Amino acid sequence: MPNIKSAMKRVKVNEKKNLRNRMIKSAMRTTIKKYDTAVAAGSADEKVLATTQGAIDRAASKGVIHKNAANRKKARLAKQLAKAQQA
């Protein structure tokens, strides 16, 4: 534990931010898993894709994941849906 007052505050703030970031990232991952199961079951559509992409965009806008990583994830999900709809 730090002795300096400002360092103590940084520890508290970092813990809060870490918790928030983990919650956002966990919600994003959960949404992606639900999307994957919907695609596997054949019940996925554009509405499910939009919900999943929204969760990814929220994580990117809050700085939890990088903007390019978010775009890469969204593109892969769209490609996955297109492939599932063709088959």
PyMOL Python script that loads the backbone (N, CA, C, O; Angstrom):
from pymol import cmd

cmd.read_pdbstr("""\
ATOM      1  N   MET A   1       0.849  -1.184   0.000  1.00  0.00           N
ATOM      2  CA  MET A   1       0.000   0.000   0.000  1.00  0.00           C
ATOM      3  C   MET A   1       0.889   1.240   0.000  1.00  0.00           C
ATOM      4  O   MET A   1       1.854   1.314   0.761  1.00  0.00           O
ATOM      5  N   PRO A   2       0.568   2.211  -0.849  1.00  0.00           N
ATOM      6  CA  PRO A   2       1.395   3.417  -0.923  1.00  0.00           C
ATOM      7  C   PRO A   2       1.239   4.307   0.317  1.00  0.00           C
ATOM      8  O   PRO A   2       0.214   4.288   0.999  1.00  0.00           O
ATOM      9  N   ASN A   3       2.284   5.077   0.579  1.00  0.00           N
ATOM     10  CA  ASN A   3       2.274   5.999   1.711  1.00  0.00           C
ATOM     11  C   ASN A   3       1.839   7.406   1.315  1.00  0.00           C
ATOM     12  O   ASN A   3       1.327   8.161   2.142  1.00  0.00           O
ATOM     13  N   ILE A   4       2.044   7.750   0.059  1.00  0.00           N
ATOM     14  CA  ILE A   4       1.727   9.097  -0.412  1.00  0.00           C
ATOM     15  C   ILE A   4       0.228   9.196  -0.695  1.00  0.00           C
ATOM     16  O   ILE A   4      -0.375   8.290  -1.270  1.00  0.00           O
ATOM     17  N   LYS A   5      -0.353  10.316  -0.277  1.00  0.00           N
ATOM     18  CA  LYS A   5      -1.800  10.482  -0.372  1.00  0.00           C
ATOM     19  C   LYS A   5      -2.295  10.394  -1.813  1.00  0.00           C
ATOM     20  O   LYS A   5      -3.309   9.746  -2.071  1.00  0.00           O
ATOM     21  N   SER A   6      -1.612  11.023  -2.744  1.00  0.00           N
ATOM     22  CA  SER A   6      -2.051  10.993  -4.139  1.00  0.00           C
ATOM     23  C   SER A   6      -1.935   9.583  -4.727  1.00  0.00           C
ATOM     24  O   SER A   6      -2.746   9.184  -5.563  1.00  0.00           O
ATOM     25  N   ALA A   7      -0.929   8.841  -4.287  1.00  0.00           N
ATOM     26  CA  ALA A   7      -0.777   7.465  -4.756  1.00  0.00           C
ATOM     27  C   ALA A   7      -1.899   6.585  -4.215  1.00  0.00           C
ATOM     28  O   ALA A   7      -2.359   5.671  -4.899  1.00  0.00           O
ATOM     29  N   MET A   8      -2.338   6.861  -2.985  1.00  0.00           N
ATOM     30  CA  MET A   8      -3.464   6.115  -2.424  1.00  0.00           C
ATOM     31  C   MET A   8      -4.728   6.359  -3.242  1.00  0.00           C
ATOM     32  O   MET A   8      -5.503   5.442  -3.515  1.00  0.00           O
ATOM     33  N   LYS A   9      -4.914   7.625  -3.627  1.00  0.00           N
ATOM     34  CA  LYS A   9      -6.080   7.957  -4.441  1.00  0.00           C
ATOM     35  C   LYS A   9      -6.002   7.249  -5.790  1.00  0.00           C
ATOM     36  O   LYS A   9      -7.010   6.737  -6.277  1.00  0.00           O
ATOM     37  N   ARG A  10      -4.819   7.216  -6.396  1.00  0.00           N
ATOM     38  CA  ARG A  10      -4.664   6.555  -7.696  1.00  0.00           C
ATOM     39  C   ARG A  10      -5.038   5.075  -7.594  1.00  0.00           C
ATOM     40  O   ARG A  10      -5.654   4.525  -8.507  1.00  0.00           O
ATOM     41  N   VAL A  11      -4.670   4.435  -6.491  1.00  0.00           N
ATOM     42  CA  VAL A  11      -5.004   3.024  -6.300  1.00  0.00           C
ATOM     43  C   VAL A  11      -6.521   2.848  -6.283  1.00  0.00           C
ATOM     44  O   VAL A  11      -7.049   1.948  -6.937  1.00  0.00           O
ATOM     45  N   LYS A  12      -7.225   3.704  -5.538  1.00  0.00           N
ATOM     46  CA  LYS A  12      -8.684   3.619  -5.462  1.00  0.00           C
ATOM     47  C   LYS A  12      -9.334   3.862  -6.820  1.00  0.00           C
ATOM     48  O   LYS A  12     -10.235   3.129  -7.230  1.00  0.00           O
ATOM     49  N   VAL A  13      -8.867   4.901  -7.511  1.00  0.00           N
ATOM     50  CA  VAL A  13      -9.436   5.251  -8.809  1.00  0.00           C
ATOM     51  C   VAL A  13      -9.179   4.129  -9.816  1.00  0.00           C
ATOM     52  O   VAL A  13     -10.056   3.773 -10.602  1.00  0.00           O
ATOM     53  N   ASN A  14      -7.966   3.578  -9.780  1.00  0.00           N
ATOM     54  CA  ASN A  14      -7.634   2.506 -10.710  1.00  0.00           C
ATOM     55  C   ASN A  14      -8.491   1.265 -10.455  1.00  0.00           C
ATOM     56  O   ASN A  14      -8.874   0.575 -11.401  1.00  0.00           O
ATOM     57  N   GLU A  15      -8.788   0.979  -9.209  1.00  0.00           N
ATOM     58  CA  GLU A  15      -9.644  -0.166  -8.892  1.00  0.00           C
ATOM     59  C   GLU A  15     -11.047   0.041  -9.444  1.00  0.00           C
ATOM     60  O   GLU A  15     -11.642  -0.890  -9.989  1.00  0.00           O
ATOM     61  N   LYS A  16     -11.585   1.260  -9.308  1.00  0.00           N
ATOM     62  CA  LYS A  16     -12.918   1.557  -9.832  1.00  0.00           C
ATOM     63  C   LYS A  16     -12.946   1.434 -11.347  1.00  0.00           C
ATOM     64  O   LYS A  16     -13.861   0.840 -11.918  1.00  0.00           O
ATOM     65  N   LYS A  17     -11.930   2.002 -11.992  1.00  0.00           N
ATOM     66  CA  LYS A  17     -11.870   1.948 -13.460  1.00  0.00           C
ATOM     67  C   LYS A  17     -11.701   0.514 -13.940  1.00  0.00           C
ATOM     68  O   LYS A  17     -12.296   0.110 -14.939  1.00  0.00           O
ATOM     69  N   ASN A  18     -10.888  -0.250 -13.222  1.00  0.00           N
ATOM     70  CA  ASN A  18     -10.670  -1.644 -13.590  1.00  0.00           C
ATOM     71  C   ASN A  18     -11.970  -2.428 -13.506  1.00  0.00           C
ATOM     72  O   ASN A  18     -12.263  -3.240 -14.384  1.00  0.00           O
ATOM     73  N   LEU A  19     -12.749  -2.193 -12.461  1.00  0.00           N
ATOM     74  CA  LEU A  19     -14.027  -2.873 -12.295  1.00  0.00           C
ATOM     75  C   LEU A  19     -14.976  -2.501 -13.431  1.00  0.00           C
ATOM     76  O   LEU A  19     -15.619  -3.370 -14.019  1.00  0.00           O
ATOM     77  N   ARG A  20     -15.060  -1.215 -13.735  1.00  0.00           N
ATOM     78  CA  ARG A  20     -15.935  -0.751 -14.817  1.00  0.00           C
ATOM     79  C   ARG A  20     -15.532  -1.365 -16.158  1.00  0.00           C
ATOM     80  O   ARG A  20     -16.378  -1.834 -16.918  1.00  0.00           O
ATOM     81  N   ASN A  21     -14.221  -1.355 -16.436  1.00  0.00           N
ATOM     82  CA  ASN A  21     -13.727  -1.909 -17.695  1.00  0.00           C
ATOM     83  C   ASN A  21     -14.027  -3.401 -17.793  1.00  0.00           C
ATOM     84  O   ASN A  21     -14.410  -3.892 -18.854  1.00  0.00           O
ATOM     85  N   ARG A  22     -13.850  -4.126 -16.676  1.00  0.00           N
ATOM     86  CA  ARG A  22     -14.127  -5.566 -16.695  1.00  0.00           C
ATOM     87  C   ARG A  22     -15.609  -5.833 -16.942  1.00  0.00           C
ATOM     88  O   ARG A  22     -15.960  -6.774 -17.654  1.00  0.00           O
ATOM     89  N   MET A  23     -16.484  -5.006 -16.354  1.00  0.00           N
ATOM     90  CA  MET A  23     -17.921  -5.182 -16.553  1.00  0.00           C
ATOM     91  C   MET A  23     -18.301  -4.945 -18.018  1.00  0.00           C
ATOM     92  O   MET A  23     -19.088  -5.701 -18.587  1.00  0.00           O
ATOM     93  N   ILE A  24     -17.753  -3.921 -18.613  1.00  0.00           N
ATOM     94  CA  ILE A  24     -18.061  -3.600 -20.008  1.00  0.00           C
ATOM     95  C   ILE A  24     -17.544  -4.701 -20.926  1.00  0.00           C
ATOM     96  O   ILE A  24     -18.245  -5.137 -21.839  1.00  0.00           O
ATOM     97  N   LYS A  25     -16.319  -5.147 -20.679  1.00  0.00           N
ATOM     98  CA  LYS A  25     -15.726  -6.192 -21.520  1.00  0.00           C
ATOM     99  C   LYS A  25     -16.476  -7.506 -21.354  1.00  0.00           C
ATOM    100  O   LYS A  25     -16.667  -8.239 -22.324  1.00  0.00           O
ATOM    101  N   SER A  26     -16.898  -7.808 -20.137  1.00  0.00           N
ATOM    102  CA  SER A  26     -17.652  -9.033 -19.880  1.00  0.00           C
ATOM    103  C   SER A  26     -19.002  -8.996 -20.593  1.00  0.00           C
ATOM    104  O   SER A  26     -19.424  -9.993 -21.179  1.00  0.00           O
ATOM    105  N   ALA A  27     -19.671  -7.862 -20.544  1.00  0.00           N
ATOM    106  CA  ALA A  27     -20.961  -7.721 -21.223  1.00  0.00           C
ATOM    107  C   ALA A  27     -20.788  -7.890 -22.732  1.00  0.00           C
ATOM    108  O   ALA A  27     -21.620  -8.510 -23.395  1.00  0.00           O
ATOM    109  N   MET A  28     -19.713  -7.341 -23.258  1.00  0.00           N
ATOM    110  CA  MET A  28     -19.442  -7.472 -24.689  1.00  0.00           C
ATOM    111  C   MET A  28     -19.216  -8.939 -25.056  1.00  0.00           C
ATOM    112  O   MET A  28     -19.764  -9.430 -26.043  1.00  0.00           O
ATOM    113  N   ARG A  29     -18.409  -9.630 -24.261  1.00  0.00           N
ATOM    114  CA  ARG A  29     -18.125 -11.034 -24.540  1.00  0.00           C
ATOM    115  C   ARG A  29     -19.383 -11.890 -24.439  1.00  0.00           C
ATOM    116  O   ARG A  29     -19.588 -12.796 -25.247  1.00  0.00           O
ATOM    117  N   THR A  30     -20.227 -11.604 -23.445  1.00  0.00           N
ATOM    118  CA  THR A  30     -21.470 -12.344 -23.276  1.00  0.00           C
ATOM    119  C   THR A  30     -22.367 -12.161 -24.497  1.00  0.00           C
ATOM    120  O   THR A  30     -22.966 -13.122 -24.980  1.00  0.00           O
ATOM    121  N   THR A  31     -22.459 -10.924 -24.996  1.00  0.00           N
ATOM    122  CA  THR A  31     -23.277 -10.651 -26.170  1.00  0.00           C
ATOM    123  C   THR A  31     -22.742 -11.387 -27.395  1.00  0.00           C
ATOM    124  O   THR A  31     -23.513 -11.910 -28.200  1.00  0.00           O
ATOM    125  N   ILE A  32     -21.431 -11.422 -27.528  1.00  0.00           N
ATOM    126  CA  ILE A  32     -20.822 -12.129 -28.662  1.00  0.00           C
ATOM    127  C   ILE A  32     -21.103 -13.631 -28.561  1.00  0.00           C
ATOM    128  O   ILE A  32     -21.370 -14.279 -29.573  1.00  0.00           O
ATOM    129  N   LYS A  33     -21.045 -14.182 -27.358  1.00  0.00           N
ATOM    130  CA  LYS A  33     -21.338 -15.607 -27.182  1.00  0.00           C
ATOM    131  C   LYS A  33     -22.792 -15.913 -27.525  1.00  0.00           C
ATOM    132  O   LYS A  33     -23.078 -16.936 -28.148  1.00  0.00           O
ATOM    133  N   LYS A  34     -23.714 -15.034 -27.123  1.00  0.00           N
ATOM    134  CA  LYS A  34     -25.121 -15.222 -27.465  1.00  0.00           C
ATOM    135  C   LYS A  34     -25.310 -15.161 -28.984  1.00  0.00           C
ATOM    136  O   LYS A  34     -26.098 -15.921 -29.548  1.00  0.00           O
ATOM    137  N   TYR A  35     -24.593 -14.267 -29.631  1.00  0.00           N
ATOM    138  CA  TYR A  35     -24.655 -14.148 -31.083  1.00  0.00           C
ATOM    139  C   TYR A  35     -24.144 -15.432 -31.741  1.00  0.00           C
ATOM    140  O   TYR A  35     -24.751 -15.937 -32.686  1.00  0.00           O
ATOM    141  N   ASP A  36     -23.035 -15.951 -31.241  1.00  0.00           N
ATOM    142  CA  ASP A  36     -22.466 -17.183 -31.805  1.00  0.00           C
ATOM    143  C   ASP A  36     -23.443 -18.348 -31.687  1.00  0.00           C
ATOM    144  O   ASP A  36     -23.590 -19.133 -32.624  1.00  0.00           O
ATOM    145  N   THR A  37     -24.109 -18.463 -30.545  1.00  0.00           N
ATOM    146  CA  THR A  37     -25.073 -19.551 -30.377  1.00  0.00           C
ATOM    147  C   THR A  37     -26.283 -19.355 -31.287  1.00  0.00           C
ATOM    148  O   THR A  37     -26.848 -20.330 -31.783  1.00  0.00           O
ATOM    149  N   ALA A  38     -26.688 -18.099 -31.511  1.00  0.00           N
ATOM    150  CA  ALA A  38     -27.810 -17.827 -32.409  1.00  0.00           C
ATOM    151  C   ALA A  38     -27.442 -18.184 -33.843  1.00  0.00           C
ATOM    152  O   ALA A  38     -28.265 -18.725 -34.581  1.00  0.00           O
ATOM    153  N   VAL A  39     -26.208 -17.884 -34.240  1.00  0.00           N
ATOM    154  CA  VAL A  39     -25.747 -18.224 -35.591  1.00  0.00           C
ATOM    155  C   VAL A  39     -25.681 -19.742 -35.742  1.00  0.00           C
ATOM    156  O   VAL A  39     -26.085 -20.289 -36.768  1.00  0.00           O
ATOM    157  N   ALA A  40     -25.175 -20.408 -34.722  1.00  0.00           N
ATOM    158  CA  ALA A  40     -25.074 -21.866 -34.778  1.00  0.00           C
ATOM    159  C   ALA A  40     -26.454 -22.517 -34.847  1.00  0.00           C
ATOM    160  O   ALA A  40     -26.629 -23.543 -35.506  1.00  0.00           O
ATOM    161  N   ALA A  41     -27.434 -21.919 -34.166  1.00  0.00           N
ATOM    162  CA  ALA A  41     -28.788 -22.459 -34.167  1.00  0.00           C
ATOM    163  C   ALA A  41     -29.553 -22.066 -35.428  1.00  0.00           C
ATOM    164  O   ALA A  41     -30.618 -22.615 -35.707  1.00  0.00           O
ATOM    165  N   GLY A  42     -29.008 -21.113 -36.189  1.00  0.00           N
ATOM    166  CA  GLY A  42     -29.678 -20.669 -37.410  1.00  0.00           C
ATOM    167  C   GLY A  42     -30.750 -19.631 -37.170  1.00  0.00           C
ATOM    168  O   GLY A  42     -31.543 -19.348 -38.068  1.00  0.00           O
ATOM    169  N   SER A  43     -30.795 -19.059 -35.985  1.00  0.00           N
ATOM    170  CA  SER A  43     -31.829 -18.063 -35.672  1.00  0.00           C
ATOM    171  C   SER A  43     -31.290 -16.638 -35.655  1.00  0.00           C
ATOM    172  O   SER A  43     -31.971 -15.718 -35.202  1.00  0.00           O
ATOM    173  N   ALA A  44     -30.073 -16.455 -36.147  1.00  0.00           N
ATOM    174  CA  ALA A  44     -29.470 -15.117 -36.139  1.00  0.00           C
ATOM    175  C   ALA A  44     -30.005 -14.299 -37.312  1.00  0.00           C
ATOM    176  O   ALA A  44     -30.229 -14.830 -38.400  1.00  0.00           O
ATOM    177  N   ASP A  45     -30.205 -13.006 -37.079  1.00  0.00           N
ATOM    178  CA  ASP A  45     -30.611 -12.096 -38.134  1.00  0.00           C
ATOM    179  C   ASP A  45     -29.913 -10.755 -37.924  1.00  0.00           C
ATOM    180  O   ASP A  45     -29.043 -10.630 -37.062  1.00  0.00           O
ATOM    181  N   GLU A  46     -30.296  -9.760 -38.710  1.00  0.00           N
ATOM    182  CA  GLU A  46     -29.648  -8.448 -38.622  1.00  0.00           C
ATOM    183  C   GLU A  46     -29.899  -7.773 -37.275  1.00  0.00           C
ATOM    184  O   GLU A  46     -29.075  -6.985 -36.811  1.00  0.00           O
ATOM    185  N   LYS A  47     -31.037  -8.082 -36.644  1.00  0.00           N
ATOM    186  CA  LYS A  47     -31.342  -7.474 -35.347  1.00  0.00           C
ATOM    187  C   LYS A  47     -30.352  -7.949 -34.279  1.00  0.00           C
ATOM    188  O   LYS A  47     -29.862  -7.153 -33.479  1.00  0.00           O
ATOM    189  N   VAL A  48     -30.071  -9.231 -34.278  1.00  0.00           N
ATOM    190  CA  VAL A  48     -29.106  -9.792 -33.314  1.00  0.00           C
ATOM    191  C   VAL A  48     -27.714  -9.239 -33.604  1.00  0.00           C
ATOM    192  O   VAL A  48     -26.957  -8.924 -32.686  1.00  0.00           O
ATOM    193  N   LEU A  49     -27.388  -9.124 -34.889  1.00  0.00           N
ATOM    194  CA  LEU A  49     -26.094  -8.561 -35.279  1.00  0.00           C
ATOM    195  C   LEU A  49     -25.964  -7.119 -34.807  1.00  0.00           C
ATOM    196  O   LEU A  49     -24.910  -6.725 -34.307  1.00  0.00           O
ATOM    197  N   ALA A  50     -27.023  -6.330 -34.960  1.00  0.00           N
ATOM    198  CA  ALA A  50     -26.988  -4.924 -34.550  1.00  0.00           C
ATOM    199  C   ALA A  50     -26.800  -4.797 -33.041  1.00  0.00           C
ATOM    200  O   ALA A  50     -26.069  -3.924 -32.573  1.00  0.00           O
ATOM    201  N   THR A  51     -27.458  -5.666 -32.284  1.00  0.00           N
ATOM    202  CA  THR A  51     -27.304  -5.643 -30.824  1.00  0.00           C
ATOM    203  C   THR A  51     -25.870  -5.951 -30.418  1.00  0.00           C
ATOM    204  O   THR A  51     -25.306  -5.304 -29.536  1.00  0.00           O
ATOM    205  N   THR A  52     -25.298  -6.939 -31.068  1.00  0.00           N
ATOM    206  CA  THR A  52     -23.914  -7.334 -30.763  1.00  0.00           C
ATOM    207  C   THR A  52     -22.941  -6.232 -31.154  1.00  0.00           C
ATOM    208  O   THR A  52     -22.014  -5.916 -30.408  1.00  0.00           O
ATOM    209  N   GLN A  53     -23.156  -5.652 -32.322  1.00  0.00           N
ATOM    210  CA  GLN A  53     -22.270  -4.574 -32.759  1.00  0.00           C
ATOM    211  C   GLN A  53     -22.393  -3.359 -31.838  1.00  0.00           C
ATOM    212  O   GLN A  53     -21.412  -2.649 -31.620  1.00  0.00           O
ATOM    213  N   GLY A  54     -23.569  -3.119 -31.306  1.00  0.00           N
ATOM    214  CA  GLY A  54     -23.748  -2.015 -30.366  1.00  0.00           C
ATOM    215  C   GLY A  54     -22.949  -2.211 -29.098  1.00  0.00           C
ATOM    216  O   GLY A  54     -22.367  -1.267 -28.565  1.00  0.00           O
ATOM    217  N   ALA A  55     -22.923  -3.459 -28.611  1.00  0.00           N
ATOM    218  CA  ALA A  55     -22.134  -3.756 -27.408  1.00  0.00           C
ATOM    219  C   ALA A  55     -20.648  -3.548 -27.680  1.00  0.00           C
ATOM    220  O   ALA A  55     -19.915  -3.051 -26.825  1.00  0.00           O
ATOM    221  N   ILE A  56     -20.217  -3.930 -28.866  1.00  0.00           N
ATOM    222  CA  ILE A  56     -18.804  -3.746 -29.234  1.00  0.00           C
ATOM    223  C   ILE A  56     -18.488  -2.254 -29.357  1.00  0.00           C
ATOM    224  O   ILE A  56     -17.438  -1.802 -28.902  1.00  0.00           O
ATOM    225  N   ASP A  57     -19.388  -1.498 -29.966  1.00  0.00           N
ATOM    226  CA  ASP A  57     -19.186  -0.049 -30.108  1.00  0.00           C
ATOM    227  C   ASP A  57     -19.130   0.646 -28.750  1.00  0.00           C
ATOM    228  O   ASP A  57     -18.339   1.569 -28.560  1.00  0.00           O
ATOM    229  N   ARG A  58     -19.967   0.206 -27.800  1.00  0.00           N
ATOM    230  CA  ARG A  58     -19.939   0.792 -26.459  1.00  0.00           C
ATOM    231  C   ARG A  58     -18.585   0.564 -25.798  1.00  0.00           C
ATOM    232  O   ARG A  58     -18.036   1.463 -25.161  1.00  0.00           O
ATOM    233  N   ALA A  59     -18.056  -0.637 -25.954  1.00  0.00           N
ATOM    234  CA  ALA A  59     -16.751  -0.935 -25.361  1.00  0.00           C
ATOM    235  C   ALA A  59     -15.660  -0.086 -26.005  1.00  0.00           C
ATOM    236  O   ALA A  59     -14.753   0.385 -25.320  1.00  0.00           O
ATOM    237  N   ALA A  60     -15.745   0.110 -27.306  1.00  0.00           N
ATOM    238  CA  ALA A  60     -14.744   0.910 -28.005  1.00  0.00           C
ATOM    239  C   ALA A  60     -14.855   2.385 -27.631  1.00  0.00           C
ATOM    240  O   ALA A  60     -13.842   3.065 -27.474  1.00  0.00           O
ATOM    241  N   SER A  61     -16.081   2.879 -27.489  1.00  0.00           N
ATOM    242  CA  SER A  61     -16.256   4.297 -27.177  1.00  0.00           C
ATOM    243  C   SER A  61     -15.771   4.627 -25.774  1.00  0.00           C
ATOM    244  O   SER A  61     -15.373   5.760 -25.503  1.00  0.00           O
ATOM    245  N   LYS A  62     -15.802   3.645 -24.884  1.00  0.00           N
ATOM    246  CA  LYS A  62     -15.331   3.862 -23.514  1.00  0.00           C
ATOM    247  C   LYS A  62     -13.845   3.551 -23.363  1.00  0.00           C
ATOM    248  O   LYS A  62     -13.290   3.679 -22.272  1.00  0.00           O
ATOM    249  N   GLY A  63     -13.206   3.148 -24.446  1.00  0.00           N
ATOM    250  CA  GLY A  63     -11.768   2.916 -24.415  1.00  0.00           C
ATOM    251  C   GLY A  63     -11.367   1.568 -23.849  1.00  0.00           C
ATOM    252  O   GLY A  63     -10.196   1.351 -23.539  1.00  0.00           O
ATOM    253  N   VAL A  64     -12.326   0.656 -23.709  1.00  0.00           N
ATOM    254  CA  VAL A  64     -12.007  -0.662 -23.157  1.00  0.00           C
ATOM    255  C   VAL A  64     -11.271  -1.492 -24.200  1.00  0.00           C
ATOM    256  O   VAL A  64     -10.327  -2.213 -23.877  1.00  0.00           O
ATOM    257  N   ILE A  65     -11.714  -1.387 -25.469  1.00  0.00           N
ATOM    258  CA  ILE A  65     -10.988  -2.026 -26.571  1.00  0.00           C
ATOM    259  C   ILE A  65     -10.671  -0.951 -27.603  1.00  0.00           C
ATOM    260  O   ILE A  65     -11.313   0.099 -27.628  1.00  0.00           O
ATOM    261  N   HIS A  66      -9.699  -1.209 -28.439  1.00  0.00           N
ATOM    262  CA  HIS A  66      -9.279  -0.245 -29.445  1.00  0.00           C
ATOM    263  C   HIS A  66     -10.320  -0.166 -30.560  1.00  0.00           C
ATOM    264  O   HIS A  66     -11.040  -1.130 -30.823  1.00  0.00           O
ATOM    265  N   LYS A  67     -10.389   0.996 -31.210  1.00  0.00           N
ATOM    266  CA  LYS A  67     -11.370   1.228 -32.270  1.00  0.00           C
ATOM    267  C   LYS A  67     -11.190   0.236 -33.420  1.00  0.00           C
ATOM    268  O   LYS A  67     -12.171  -0.286 -33.950  1.00  0.00           O
ATOM    269  N   ASN A  68      -9.947  -0.021 -33.802  1.00  0.00           N
ATOM    270  CA  ASN A  68      -9.700  -0.956 -34.899  1.00  0.00           C
ATOM    271  C   ASN A  68     -10.050  -2.383 -34.507  1.00  0.00           C
ATOM    272  O   ASN A  68     -10.520  -3.155 -35.343  1.00  0.00           O
ATOM    273  N   ALA A  69      -9.831  -2.743 -33.257  1.00  0.00           N
ATOM    274  CA  ALA A  69     -10.205  -4.077 -32.782  1.00  0.00           C
ATOM    275  C   ALA A  69     -11.720  -4.233 -32.829  1.00  0.00           C
ATOM    276  O   ALA A  69     -12.228  -5.300 -33.174  1.00  0.00           O
ATOM    277  N   ALA A  70     -12.440  -3.173 -32.481  1.00  0.00           N
ATOM    278  CA  ALA A  70     -13.902  -3.207 -32.531  1.00  0.00           C
ATOM    279  C   ALA A  70     -14.376  -3.384 -33.968  1.00  0.00           C
ATOM    280  O   ALA A  70     -15.274  -4.183 -34.234  1.00  0.00           O
ATOM    281  N   ASN A  71     -13.778  -2.648 -34.886  1.00  0.00           N
ATOM    282  CA  ASN A  71     -14.167  -2.766 -36.290  1.00  0.00           C
ATOM    283  C   ASN A  71     -13.856  -4.156 -36.826  1.00  0.00           C
ATOM    284  O   ASN A  71     -14.631  -4.704 -37.610  1.00  0.00           O
ATOM    285  N   ARG A  72     -12.749  -4.721 -36.420  1.00  0.00           N
ATOM    286  CA  ARG A  72     -12.378  -6.070 -36.857  1.00  0.00           C
ATOM    287  C   ARG A  72     -13.389  -7.096 -36.334  1.00  0.00           C
ATOM    288  O   ARG A  72     -13.806  -7.989 -37.071  1.00  0.00           O
ATOM    289  N   LYS A  73     -13.777  -6.968 -35.073  1.00  0.00           N
ATOM    290  CA  LYS A  73     -14.760  -7.886 -34.494  1.00  0.00           C
ATOM    291  C   LYS A  73     -16.101  -7.776 -35.218  1.00  0.00           C
ATOM    292  O   LYS A  73     -16.725  -8.790 -35.532  1.00  0.00           O
ATOM    293  N   LYS A  74     -16.542  -6.545 -35.483  1.00  0.00           N
ATOM    294  CA  LYS A  74     -17.827  -6.343 -36.142  1.00  0.00           C
ATOM    295  C   LYS A  74     -17.809  -6.907 -37.558  1.00  0.00           C
ATOM    296  O   LYS A  74     -18.794  -7.500 -37.999  1.00  0.00           O
ATOM    297  N   ALA A  75     -16.709  -6.732 -38.269  1.00  0.00           N
ATOM    298  CA  ALA A  75     -16.603  -7.255 -39.629  1.00  0.00           C
ATOM    299  C   ALA A  75     -16.644  -8.779 -39.627  1.00  0.00           C
ATOM    300  O   ALA A  75     -17.274  -9.385 -40.493  1.00  0.00           O
ATOM    301  N   ARG A  76     -15.988  -9.390 -38.678  1.00  0.00           N
ATOM    302  CA  ARG A  76     -15.978 -10.847 -38.605  1.00  0.00           C
ATOM    303  C   ARG A  76     -17.367 -11.396 -38.275  1.00  0.00           C
ATOM    304  O   ARG A  76     -17.770 -12.437 -38.793  1.00  0.00           O
ATOM    305  N   LEU A  77     -18.096 -10.685 -37.406  1.00  0.00           N
ATOM    306  CA  LEU A  77     -19.455 -11.115 -37.063  1.00  0.00           C
ATOM    307  C   LEU A  77     -20.374 -11.015 -38.278  1.00  0.00           C
ATOM    308  O   LEU A  77     -21.179 -11.913 -38.527  1.00  0.00           O
ATOM    309  N   ALA A  78     -20.254  -9.921 -39.035  1.00  0.00           N
ATOM    310  CA  ALA A  78     -21.081  -9.739 -40.226  1.00  0.00           C
ATOM    311  C   ALA A  78     -20.757 -10.809 -41.265  1.00  0.00           C
ATOM    312  O   ALA A  78     -21.651 -11.340 -41.923  1.00  0.00           O
ATOM    313  N   LYS A  79     -19.490 -11.112 -41.400  1.00  0.00           N
ATOM    314  CA  LYS A  79     -19.060 -12.144 -42.354  1.00  0.00           C
ATOM    315  C   LYS A  79     -19.603 -13.508 -41.936  1.00  0.00           C
ATOM    316  O   LYS A  79     -20.025 -14.301 -42.777  1.00  0.00           O
ATOM    317  N   GLN A  80     -19.588 -13.771 -40.637  1.00  0.00           N
ATOM    318  CA  GLN A  80     -20.102 -15.029 -40.091  1.00  0.00           C
ATOM    319  C   GLN A  80     -21.600 -15.163 -40.374  1.00  0.00           C
ATOM    320  O   GLN A  80     -22.073 -16.235 -40.750  1.00  0.00           O
ATOM    321  N   LEU A  81     -22.343 -14.066 -40.190  1.00  0.00           N
ATOM    322  CA  LEU A  81     -23.784 -14.090 -40.443  1.00  0.00           C
ATOM    323  C   LEU A  81     -24.070 -14.309 -41.925  1.00  0.00           C
ATOM    324  O   LEU A  81     -24.958 -15.086 -42.275  1.00  0.00           O
ATOM    325  N   ALA A  82     -23.328 -13.633 -42.796  1.00  0.00           N
ATOM    326  CA  ALA A  82     -23.530 -13.774 -44.237  1.00  0.00           C
ATOM    327  C   ALA A  82     -23.269 -15.208 -44.675  1.00  0.00           C
ATOM    328  O   ALA A  82     -24.001 -15.753 -45.502  1.00  0.00           O
ATOM    329  N   LYS A  83     -22.240 -15.809 -44.129  1.00  0.00           N
ATOM    330  CA  LYS A  83     -21.895 -17.196 -44.470  1.00  0.00           C
ATOM    331  C   LYS A  83     -22.994 -18.148 -43.987  1.00  0.00           C
ATOM    332  O   LYS A  83     -23.351 -19.099 -44.682  1.00  0.00           O
ATOM    333  N   ALA A  84     -23.528 -17.879 -42.780  1.00  0.00           N
ATOM    334  CA  ALA A  84     -24.579 -18.742 -42.230  1.00  0.00           C
ATOM    335  C   ALA A  84     -25.876 -18.605 -43.034  1.00  0.00           C
ATOM    336  O   ALA A  84     -26.595 -19.589 -43.213  1.00  0.00           O
ATOM    337  N   GLN A  85     -26.179 -17.414 -43.515  1.00  0.00           N
ATOM    338  CA  GLN A  85     -27.406 -17.209 -44.278  1.00  0.00           C
ATOM    339  C   GLN A  85     -27.327 -17.818 -45.668  1.00  0.00           C
ATOM    340  O   GLN A  85     -28.351 -18.209 -46.228  1.00  0.00           O
ATOM    341  N   GLN A  86     -26.114 -17.904 -46.239  1.00  0.00           N
ATOM    342  CA  GLN A  86     -25.944 -18.528 -47.542  1.00  0.00           C
ATOM    343  C   GLN A  86     -26.166 -20.026 -47.470  1.00  0.00           C
ATOM    344  O   GLN A  86     -26.736 -20.624 -48.382  1.00  0.00           O
ATOM    345  N   ALA A  87     -25.720 -20.620 -46.398  1.00  0.00           N
ATOM    346  CA  ALA A  87     -25.778 -22.087 -46.286  1.00  0.00           C
ATOM    347  C   ALA A  87     -27.167 -22.605 -46.019  1.00  0.00           C
ATOM    348  O   ALA A  87     -27.363 -23.815 -45.903  1.00  0.00           O
TER     349      ALA A  87
END
""", "prot")
cmd.dss("prot")
cmd.show_as("cartoon", "prot")
cmd.util.cbc("prot")
cmd.orient("prot")
